[in-house]
Amino acid sequence: MRSMTGFGTHLQKTSDYEVQVTIKSINGRFLDVKPHLPRAYQCLEAQIKKTAKDVFLRGTVDIYIHRKVLKSASSDITMNLGAAEQWLKNYKKLGKELGLKGEVSLLDVAGLPDVFTVTEQQSVAEKEKKVLMQALKAAVKTAQTERLREGKALKSEVSKQLGHLGQLLKQIRTEVSEVKPKLEAKLKKRLASLIDEEDIDPQRQAQEVAILVDKSDVSEEVVRLEEHLKRFKELLKSEQSVGKKLDFYCQELLREFNTIGSKSSFAELTAKVLDAKSGVESLREQVQNIE
């Protein structure tokens, strides 16, 4: 089991290039890979995304890549002689018009706009591409290791929550088994306050109790809850991406507990249902970060 929260970074360095890749991932409903690339690596965005998608299954994954060129082999410098001649011609004309004397040096001309143009190569050399991919894969591996570590901690916490819910469900099952005699006593007490006890029709009383018991029957809900908890525990053992399935079962658990709560006629049962619903909410918070 893996968490969707992770961090990984790696610096790959050669005599020509220095590439640092940093990966930050947080929880998300689907997989969303967001590369943040220098201009030279824009052409490699699809390959970078694929490398991440081969490993990460869910979550928002930000990939930050910083590039430093240690040698200037990746840039071309071109000279625009025509622009230099135009600048020089106009400088001399300006001096003549204003009656000013002065010499224009080589450094003066070289620093003028458009005389020299520096153009970075648009394609990435295979050597640099190899450096980048090595850094990326190393950062991905580190982030994935962190996600696995956090996943183990999440699994432990979720297992505790499931154990607590299992105990509450056992108590609820016990409360449910005592509903009929409690309803019978409650109805008998109510009738006794209205009419003389000797006038109570036992058969009518039994019918009324049966109706109340039927309305309060939650045996099917309890069985479904037991099955949901069982399936939940099985999914925790899986090495696949199970976060969405676990979230679905959290919704189902909450729905069944809500139904039991709506049918409850006794404070003891209602109190246990409220505790169970609180436990499911805590469980769901943990599940939101499982891949």
N, C-alpha and C positions, 0 to 999 in steps of 0.2 A: 504494500500500500504506500502511496506517495501523497505528500502534501502538494498543493499548488503554489506554495510560497517557497521561494528559493533564491539563492544568490551565488554567482560564480564569476570569477575574473581570471584572466591569464594574459601575461605579457610575453610575446614572441619577438625575439630580436636577432637580427643578422648584421653583417657589416654594412648593408645597404638600407635596411628598413627596420622600423620598430612598430609593431602592431599590438595594440592592447584591446581586448574584447571583454566587456562587462555585461553580464546577463542578470536581469532582475525579473522575477516572475511573481505574480499575485493571483488570487483566485478569480475565476471568470467562468461563465456558464459554458462557453465554447473555447476553442483554441484561437488565440489572436496573437500572431507574431508581428512585432513592430520593430524593424531594423532602423537604426539611426546611423547613417553612413556618411563618410566623407565623399566628396564629389567623385573621386577616382574609383570608388567601389560601387557606384550606383548600378553599373552594368552587371554586378554580381548579386543583386538583391534577391532574385529568384532562387539562386543556389544557396544563399545564406538562409533564406526562409525554409527551404527544403531540409537542410541539415538540422534545423531546430525542430521541424515538424516530424522528423523521423524519430525523435526522442520524446518530445512533450506531446501530451494528448489533450490536455485541457489547461485553461488559464490564460492570462494576459502576460506575454513574454516580451519584454523590451530588451533589445540587443544594441548596445552602444559600442561603436568601433572607432578607435582613434588611431590615426596613421601619422607616422613621422618618417620623413625621408632623410636618411643620414648622408646620402650622396645625391648630387643633383642630376643623375643620369636620366631621370624621368621628365626633365623639362627641356624645351627647345627655345633658344633665344634667336630672334630674327632682327635684322637691322633694316630700317626704312630709310635708304639714302635720299630718296626724293623728299621726304618730310624734313630731313636735316638741311638739305639745300634750300628749301622754301623758308625755313626758320632763319637761316643765316642771311639769305637775301633780304628778308623783311627787317631783320635787325639792322643791317647796314642802311637800308632805306630810312628807317626810323631815326638813326643817328644823323643822317644827312638832313632830314627834314627839321630836326630839332637843333641842329648845329652842335651836336655833342660828339666828342671823340671817345673812343674806347676800343679795346680789343676783345674779341669773343674767343674764348679758349675751347679746347676739345671737351673739357669737363662740362662747360656751360651747355654745349650742344648736346652732349650725351644725356644730360638730365632733362631734356625737353620732352614733352608728351609725344608719344607715337614714334619716337626715333628708334627705341628698342622695345620689342614686345616679347614677353615671356609666356610661353604656352605649355601647359602641362599635357603630357601624353594622355589621350583618352582611354586607351587600352591598358590593361594591367598585365605586366609581364608574368609568365608562368611561374617564375621563381618567387615573385611577390605574392601571387595568388596562393601558392603552396604555404607560404608563411602565414597568410591570413587564415586559411582553412585549418591549419594546425592550431592556431590560437583559438579559433571559434570552437573546434571540437573539444579542446581542453577546458574551455570555459563552460561549455554545455555539460560536460562530464562532472565538473565541480558543482554546478547548480543542481544537477540531477542527484548527486550524492547528498546534498543538503536537503533536497525534497524528500528523499528516502528516510533520512534521519528524522525529519519533522513528522513524516508519515508514521513512523514507529511510535512516536510520542502521542500522536493523534489516535492511533489504534488502541493504545493503552487506555486513554481517557474515554474513548467511545465504548470500550468493553466494560469499563466501570459503570458508565451510564446505563448500558444494557442490563447489567446485573441488577442495578437499582430498579429499573422498570420491571424486570422479571419478578423481583420480590413483591413489588406493589401489585402486579397482576395476580400473584398467588393470593394476596390478601383480598383483592377484589373478588376473586373466585369464591373465597370463603364467605365474604359478605353476601354475595349473590345466592349462595346455597341457603342462607338464613333468611332470605327475603320472604318466603311463603309464611313461616310461622310468625314473623314480625308483622306482616300485613294482616294476618288472621287476628292477632291480638289487638292490633290497631283498630280494625273494623269492629271487633266485638266491643271494644271500649267505647267507640263512637256510638254504636247502636244502643249500648246500655245507658248512655246519657240521654237518649231520646225516648226509649221505651223500656218497659220492665223486662228483666232478663228472661223470665219464664215465657214471655211472648215472642222471643226471637225464634225464627224458623231456622233450624240447623241446615236444612237443604238450601234455603235462600242465602244463608250466610256463606255456605260453601261455594255457591255460584258466584257471589259477589267477590269472594277471595280469588276464585279462578280467573275472573275478569281482570282484577287488579294485577295478579301475578302475570297474566299474559301481556298486559300493557307494560309491565316492568321487566319482562324477560330480556336478558342481555347475554344469554348463553352463546348465541351465534357470534356476537361481537367479541366475547372472551376467546372463543376458539380462533377467530381470525387474528386477534392480537397475538396469540401464542404462535400462530403460523408466521406472522410478519416478523416477530422477534427471532424465530428460528432461521428464517431466510436471511435476516439481517446479519446474524452471526456467521452464516455460511459465506456471505459476500465479503466479510472482513478478512477471510482467509485467501481471497483471490488476489492474484498478482496483476490483474487487468485493471482498467479504469472503471471504477464502480461508483464514483461520486454521484452521478445522476441517478442511479438506481437506489442508492442509499437515501438520497433526498426524497425520492418518490415514496419509499417506505416510511419515512418520517411523516409525510403528509397523510399516509394511510393510517398510521398509528394515532395521529392526532384526531383524525376523523372518527375512528372507532371509540376513542376515549370520550370525545364530545357526545357521541350517541349514547354511551352509557350514562354520562352525566345528565343528559336530558331526560332519561328514563328513571333516574334515581329518585327514591322517595324518602331516603334516610340520610341524615347528616354524616354518619360514619362513612358510607359509601361515597358520598359527594366529596368529602375531604380527601379520600384516597385518589379519586379521579383527578382532583385539582393538583395533587402532588405528581401524579403521573403525567398530566399535561405539561406541567413545569419541567419535568424531566425530559419530555420529548422536545420541548423548545430548546433546552440546553444541548440535547443531542444534535438537533438540527444545526445549531450554530457551529458545532464541531465539524459536521458533515460538509458544510459549505466550502471548507478548504481542502476536501479530499479530491484528488484527481479522478 
